[in-house]
């Protein structure tokens, strides 16, 4: 299937060039026009089909894993997973290089679970040899947590190599694949992991409302009564669904139906491979165009994800992100502020119902916005050069 976005729709609403929520198709929006009963048998059949399709997308060929959808944002699903399968007495190691690694560590602290953090700062990946050294020095660690795509910088961390190290040490491995699953291949037959967490409103291009956990069946079985929370108890959610086919508490029915439609479009586009190809092309067009205009990316090419890219803000004194954001929004594009602590930056996503034509239109809008602001020097500030990424 050749990707086509709904141009007439997007002439009326801005493109969301963020890591999610994101621009969705008319078909996905239309799937939310009908009301559904949460106990209705047809709705339960849809839920079961979503769970089956997600397991297939993850490559679960031998029924070793289960899929547990969880109401709420992606962070709800992350907390449910951490609360349900991390050890209450043995430390969890969080591999952190951005806001979402910090959030995982914060959740564990709130839960009163012992936590250690291998902190790489804003933009460097945790390397397999560093993880190996840490686990060798701290054999008491029971679980390792990795953010696959850290969208605060746009970095794609080396999942497979780290998984091999964690497996060698015999530790439990949790992967926050919130912003990568559905567009970056993750096969649970090849990558040894215990749980993978993602969300409806990311690369599968649904709308916000629930996350989901793909978790090894035997690991989940051992987690009964471990959660701190009634509503976030992953084992209880799973066992109730297995027994009744229903969500344990009121499900986000419209979001579920939108997601089911989005899954059909995902498959029609060529599945993970098709989506990765489009997102990668979006990134390449954007990055090349921005560099031609003098902008610099935070990351070297080796670490750029197909999900979102961080650019240093221009050094030009006329540049102000708030004005830049407003000028782009007026032209039909919504971007994201940066999250770096050392220098100013902004982020532009390449996911959702957008293609290279949209990226080219964005570049024109950026030219117009910079002209409107009288910004002529798009080079990064001098402070950026001390970060080790720029020559």
C-alpha angles and dihedrals in degrees: 000000000000112000115245124175123209100256095180091056095047093050085069101039129041122254111251104225093182135110090262152356085062143171111295132196126261089245091056091049092047091054087070095060095090125071119229134197113236091225095042113128093225090053091049089052089055091051091051091049092051090052091049094048093049092052089050090050088054091052097246098163100157101048092248093133136054130205119228118187115207127198117241136038124326090268089061089058091046092052092046090054096045091046094048104045110022119097118256093211105031122065126258116216114219116200100213132188102146148002097309095052087051089050092053090052090047091052091052090049091051088051091052091241117146109253137184123192129210096199118196095176125232106329117007122099123236103251124220092239090053091051090047092052092048094049091046090053093044109040090164091076113110103181138029124205123200130183102217097200112021100203095190085078102011093242122153106214121216098262102170096047092048091047089056091053093047091049091049089057092046096238129146112256127209119186122200098208092165096135101027109045111104095027105044115055114251115172116184090202091063102030115059107224136141101210138010122194127200142149142238096240101057132069095343086060101229126137129266119277111093144026128206138216124212103199138170108262095227092049091052092048090060093052100073113137093001098109121098091214138066096209096038096048102129095192092050092048091050097045092049091050091048091050101042108014088234136109111258093233131018108310125217090253098182092047091050092053091047090051092051089054090046090053090056090053091046091055092045090054091056101274121254093342094052094047092046090052093053095044091047091051090049090053094046093050091047097045094046092049094047093049090050086057092052099260119136129213120231091228135056114246092257091067102038111121125213088235109066138345129214118217127191113245114248119265090226108121090224092063118101120166094219091057092043091051093049093047092052093045089053087056094050104268130108116195133179133254119241126257101204117129099206105046139012117268144155134211134224121195125216099195133095129048095336134110139185091284088061091048090053091048089051091054090055089050090050090053091051093046094050090049090050089052093044091237112159104157110067096168114122121260117271090252089068091066091063091061091077096239100096127061 
